[in-house]
Amino acid sequence: MSDNSPSTLDEASLHSAAGVLIFDSRGQPVEFGSLLKEPVIVVFIRHFFCGSCQQYVAQLSSVRAEALSKAKRQLIIVGCGSYEAIAAYKEITSCPFAIYADPKRELYRALGMTYETLALTPANEKRRSYLQRGLLGNVLRSIWTGPLKNLSLIGKQGNISQLGGEFVFDSDVTCIFAHRMKHSEDHTEISELMQVAGVEYP
C-alpha cells in the first residue's frame, strides 16, 4: 500500500533532509536541498545490486523526457551504496536520469526510510508490474550484473536490507507524495507515481 499522505513528511524532517550531503557519479558532494529548487520526483532504490530495483529503474527510464519537461519536473534516483557503483548501474538499467549515492543512509533516515527487510511480496498482495522476472531469474541476473560482472564493486553496493521509496516535491519544497517501501518489491507503480506528479505516462 502507498503511504501517500503529505503529513508523513513534516517540516522538521524536510529541513533535516535538505542539509544532507549525497554524492554524484564523480563523488562530488551535493546538498539534497539544492535538488529541491525545482519540482522533482525522487526515487530511492534499495542497493545498487538489487535486481528488483534494477527492473523498476529500467521501466522508469521509459518516462519520456518531453513529458517531464512539459510538467516542469525533474526526476532523480538515490541509492544507498557508494558513488563508484553509479556508472555501472546506469549502464545496466539504461537510466537517463541523474543518480546519487547516500552511502551513510543519512537521507534515507531523515525521510523516514528506517525499516529494513529482505521480505518479498506477501502472498495476499499482487506483485508490482515492473517485476517482469521470476524469483530465480531475478536472483541469477542480480548476481551476474552485480558482483560477477563488477568484482571491484563488491561491498560498495549498499546495505542489502535497506528499503527505498518515492517522493514528489513541488517548487516550494512541499512534499505532495511520500511512499516508503514495506518490503523489497514495493516500489510505487510508475503510472501512479507519474499521475501524482502530473507527468504524462506512458
N, C-alpha and C positions, 0 to 999 in steps of 0.2 A: 504494500500500500504506500502511496506517496504521502509524505508529510509536507503538504504544500501551504501551510499557514505562514504568512509573513511574520506572525508573532513568535515563530520558532527561532528568529534571529533578532535579538534585542539590540538596542543601541550600544550597550557596553560591549557586547560580543563583536559587533561590527567594528567598533573603534579599536578593539584589541587586534582583530584580524587585519585591519588596514595597515598596521605598523609592522606586520611580519615580513621578513625578507625571504623571498623564494629565489630560485636561480634559473636563468635561461639556458639555452643549449650550449653556450660558451662558458658557463659557470659564473656569469656576471650576476650580482645580486640585484633584485628588483623588488621594491616595496609593493606589496599587494595592493595597497590603496591607490597607487598610481595607475593601476589597471582598471580602476572603477570610475575613471573620469568620464568615460563614455558608457552607454548602456552595454552590458556584457552578459554573456552566458558563460558560466564557469563549470566545467565538468571535472570532477575529481575521480580519477581511476583508483584502483587498488594498488597494485605494484606493477612494475614495467614488464614482468614475465607472465602476468595473468592473461591466459588465453581468452577468457570470457570478456574481459575489458578490451582486449585487442579486437574482438568481434564487434563490440559496441562502438569503438572509435572508428573502425573501418566503415560501419554503417553511418556513423555521424559524419564521415567525410563526404557522404552523398548530399549533405545540405549545401545548396547552391550559394556561391559567393554573392551573386546578384540578389538573392533573396535576403541574405543578411544585410547587404548594403541598403536595400530598399527599406528594411525595417530599422536601419541605423543601429545595428547591433554587431558587436564583436563576439567571437567565440574563442575561448582559450581552454586548455586542458592542463591539469596539475596532477603529477604523480608523486608518490612518497619516497622514491628512490633517489639515486644520485643523478646529477645533470648529465653525467657521462653516458647514461642509458638512453637519453632523448633521441639522438641521431638514429640509432638502430630501431627505436620504437616508431619513429616517423616513417622509416623505410618499410617496416613490417605492415603497418596499418595504412600506408599511402595517405597519411594525415597532412592536410594543407594548413592546419591551424597551429598557432604558437603553443608550444608545450613548455611547462615549467616544472621544476623539481622542488619538493619540500622535504628534504632528507630527514630533518628532525621532527617532522609531522606537527610543527607548531601551528600551521594554518589549519590543518585538519582539526586539531583540538580546539582552536579558537572558534571554529564554525560548528562545533558540536559533534564532529565525527569521531567519537571516542570508543564506539563499540567495535570489538574485534571478534571475528569468527571465520571459520573455513566452511561453514554450512552452505549447502546448495539450496535450490528452490524447494520449499516444503511440498510434501505430497499433495496437499489440498490447494496449492496455488499454481496457476498457469505459468509456464515458462515464458520469459520475455521473447519477443520476436527476433531480437538481434542474436539470439543463441541458435545459430544455424548448425552447429556440430554437436554430436552426442558427447557424453562424458568422456569416453575413452579417446575419441578423436580429438577432443579439445585438450586433454592431458598430453597426448602424444605431440600434438602441434605446439603446445606451450613449451614442452621440453626441447623440441627441435629448434624453434625460432628464438628460444631464450638461452638457457645455459649451453646447449650443444653448439649452437651457431655463434654464440658470443661468450666464449670462455672468460674473457677479460672482465665481463660484467657480473660474473657470479659474486653475490654478496652486495651488489650495488643496485639490485632491482627494487629494494624497499621491503618493508615488513609484509610478509605474505598473508597475515591475518587482518591487515588493515582494510576497512571498508571505505568506499568513496561516497559520492553523492552529486547532486546537481543544484546549482543556484542561479537565479536570474536577478540581475541588478539593473535598476533604472539609472538615469543620468544623475539623479540627486542622491545616489548611493543608497537608495531604498531597495531592500530585498523583497521582491514580489513573489518569489517561489523558492522554497528550500526543501530539498528531499535528501534524506540521509539513508543510505542502504541498510537494510535489516539482515541481509545475507549476501553471499558472494556473487549472486546473479540478479541483483535487484536494482540495476540502473533504470531510470525512468525511460519509458518508451519515447523514442525520439519524436514521434508525431505529437505526443502530449507536451513534451518539452518545448517544441517549436511553436505549438499553439499558444502556450502561456507567454512565450517571448514575442509573439506577433510576427513570426517568420513563416513565410510560405514553405510548405513541405508536402509532398516531395517536389 
